[in-house]
């Protein structure tokens, strides 16, 4: 099976952070069959969607990267929605709104794909991607076969799902939405967009979304601001001046710059509140020695 591939590709051109080095091979499947073929054929790979919630190493990756954004098929049948992993959240939010369906209003401002949003159980404004999910079509990395899992099998939690254990890859998903009034749906979507613009940088300021997860019953942004993190910067990496839980790439920031700034933010909150924040963004690629050391501190809870 022939799948489009590019060699020695500069991945920063795809990431919302505009950071990342060269990857040895970038595969661009356009169908589920092509994606399954790659997953069955390749031993080692990194799977990416819209590259919106990641920090890719400036050292690049001497291996295979699979990009899923070519898997764009979706279908709306009555209240039911079927979507492949590469469908972008804002598109599905708009299309379901046009069909008078409510449940995806929160996704209007998310730059990610359905695969990434289910992976992290994306949520905002009282809605989550898991709320209306029925079942997932998955690739089982152990059996190397396509399997189906119901919502209750996905172990959804705050910013978490079964997909994070690394044994399964999302190929597609089925949802059941609720009928709603188109005007009310559009008002809610506009409110969500306006709210996002007030508290989050847009992609003209390259960023990867929220840096740290909210601790239980608290806000990472509040803790970071109280700890004075809005004043922090490291070369071209700067904490956004309107919300302390975002880092923007103001020029030619490297992954080293971002990780170093993340460590300063983490340390500031730990020293003031004895709370250890957990990163929300995922680090991918070949680490330098310094990056390895910082990741061992920042991601230790995740690695256990």
N, C-alpha and C positions, 0 to 999 in steps of 0.2 A: 504494500500500500504506500503510495506516494504522499508524504505530508510536507508542506512548505517548511523550509528550514533556512535559517540565516546563521552564518558563522562569524565569530568574533564581534558580536553585536554590543553596542554601548547601551546598557540597560537604563542608564539615567534618562534617556530620551523618553522612556515609558513611565517612570515613576513620578508620582505627584510631588515628591521631595526634590526631584531633579538631581538625584544623587545616585551613584552606582557606577561600577567599572564595567569592563568587558566580560561577556559570558561566552564560553566556548561555542555552544550551539543553542540557538533559540528556535524552538519548534512552534508552529502556528497552525494547530488543527482547526478545522472548520465544521466538523461533525462529531457527534458522540462516538461514531465508529472509529474515526481517526484518533480521537483522544484515547479510547480504550486500547487501540492498537499500540499507541505509544506507551501507555501505562503497563501493558503486558510485555513490551519489547525492551524497554529501558530499565537497567538495574538501578541507576542513581539519577535523580532529577530533582529540580525545584519547580513546584507548580505555582503559577501566579495568575491573578485575575486582573483587576484594573490597577494594580500596584499602588493603591491609595492608602494602605494601612501598614506600610513596610518601610524599613530603612535597609537599603541594599548597600553592601560593602563597596567602598571606593576601590578596593582591591579586586573587585569583580568576582567571578566564580568560574573555576576551571572545570566546568561540567555542563550538564544539560538543563535548560530551562524550558518549561512548557507554558505557553500563554493561552489562557482559555477564552479570551474575549471574542474569538471567532465563532464560538458556540452561542449564536444569538437568537435561536428559535424560541418563540413563545406562542401560546394560544390561549384565548379567552373563550370559554364555553359556559354561557350562563353565569353562575356564581363561581365557576371553577377556573383556575388559572394554572397552566403548565408552563414552566420556564426552564431552559437549559442554564447551566452554571455561568455562562458568559454574558447573560442578559444584564444590562445595566439597570440599577435600582431606579434612578429617576425616570427612565423610559417606561418601565413597568408601572410606576406610580402614575404617570400621565395617562397611559393607555387604559388602566383600570378605572381611573377617574372618568374618562370619556365613556366608559361602559356603566357608569353609575355604581361602581363598586368601591366600598370603603374598607380600609385596613392597611393600605400601603401609603397613606398620606405622609408618614414620617420619612419615607425613603426619597422624597422629592429633592432633598439637598445632599443626599449621600452620593459620593462619587464612585462607590464600589459596585461590584457585580453581585448577583444572587448567590454565587458560590461563596464569595468572601463574607457576605452578610449572614448566611446560615452558619458558616464556620465559626464566626464570633458572636452569633445571635445578636445582631445589630439591633439597637433600640433607641428611641428618642420620643419625647412628648407623650409618654404613656403607652406607646405602641412598640411591639417587637416583631421581628421577622417570624419568630416561632408561633406567634399568636394564632395565625390562620393556616399554618402548615398542616398538611394531612400526611404526606409521606415523602420520602427522599429516594431517588435512584442513585446508588452508590457503586463505586468500584472498590472491591475488597482487595487490599494489597497483599493479603496472605494467600487467599485462594486464587487471586487474579481473575475473579469473576465479577459480573454485574449482579448486585443484590438490591433488595428494597427494604427499607426500614420505615416503620410508622413513627409518628411524632413522639410517642411515649418512649420509643427506643433510643431517641437522639440525645438524652441526658442534657437538655437545655438548662442553662443557668445564666446568671448575669455575665454577659460577655463570654459565654462558654458553651460548648457543645461537645458531643462525642467525637466529632471530627478532629478535635485538637489532640486526641491520643495518637494520631498518626496512622491508624490502621485502615481508614476509609477516606475516599475522595468523592466529593459530590459531583455527580454528572447532571442532575436535574432535580426538580421538585414540583410537587403539586400542592396547590392551596385552595381553600374555600373562603371566599370573601363574603361580606354582607352587602346587601343592597342599601344604597343611600341616596340622598338628594344631591344631585350634581353640584348645585350652588353651594351647599354646605361643605361638600368635599373640597371644592376649589378654595373656599374661604379658609379651611383648615390647612390646606397645602400652602397657601400664601402666608398664613400666620407662621407656619413652620419655617418657610424660607426666610421670612423677615427676621425671625428669632435667630436663625443660624447666622445670618449676615451680621447681627449685632454682637454675637459672642464667638464667632469663629472666622479665621482669615480665609479669604477665597484663594483660589489656586493661582492668582496673579502673584501671590506671596507663597512660593512653593512650600508645602507642608504635608504632613502625613496624618492630619487629624489629631485627636487627643493623644497625648504622650503617655499618660498614666491612667489606669483604671481608678474609678472612685472607690475608696475604702467603704466598708459597710457603714451605712448611716452617716456618711460624710461626703464631701466633695473634694476631689484632688485639686481642682482649681482654687478653691477657698484656702486649702492648706498651703499650696504653693505661693499664693499671693501673700498670705500672712507671714510666710517665711522669707519674704522679700525677693522672690524669684523673678519678678518682672524686670528687675534690673540686670539680670544675668545675661551674658553673651560669651561666645567663644569663637573668635575670628568672624566668619560670615554666618555663624549659627546664633540666632537671637531668640530669647523668649518673647513672644508676641506681646505688645504693650497693652492690648485690650483684654487678654485672658492668659493667665499664667500657666495653663496646661497645654499650650501650643508652642512649638518651635517653628520658626520660619527660616528658610534658606535665603538670606539677603544678597547672596552673590554666588561664590563658588565654594560653598561649605562642603566638607567631606564627611563621610560616615564617622571618622575619628572625631571631628568637631562636634557632631550631634551627640555621640555617645558620651563625650567628655562633659558636655552641657547637661545631658540627662543625669549624669552622676552628681553634678553640682546641685541640681534640683532635688534629687533623691536624698542627698546628704543634708541639705538645708532643712527639709521636712523632718527627717529622722532626728536631727539634733534638736529641733524646736519642739516636736510633738511626740517623739519616740514611735512614730508610725513609719513603716517601711512600705513605700508605694510600689505597686507592681506595674511594669510597662504594659501598655495596650498595643503599641506598635511592635511588629515582629522584625527581628534582625535576620537578614539572609545574606549568605555569601561567604567568601574566604576572609577570615579574621586576621588582622595583624596581632602581634603579641599584646599590644596595649588594648586593642578591642576585645581580645579574649579575656583579659583581666577585668575589664569593666563589665562585660557581659556576665561573667561569673558572679559579680556582685548584684547587678540589676535583675538578672533573670533566675536567680537561685531558687526562688519559690516555685517558678514554673518548671524548672529542671528536675525537681525532686520527684 
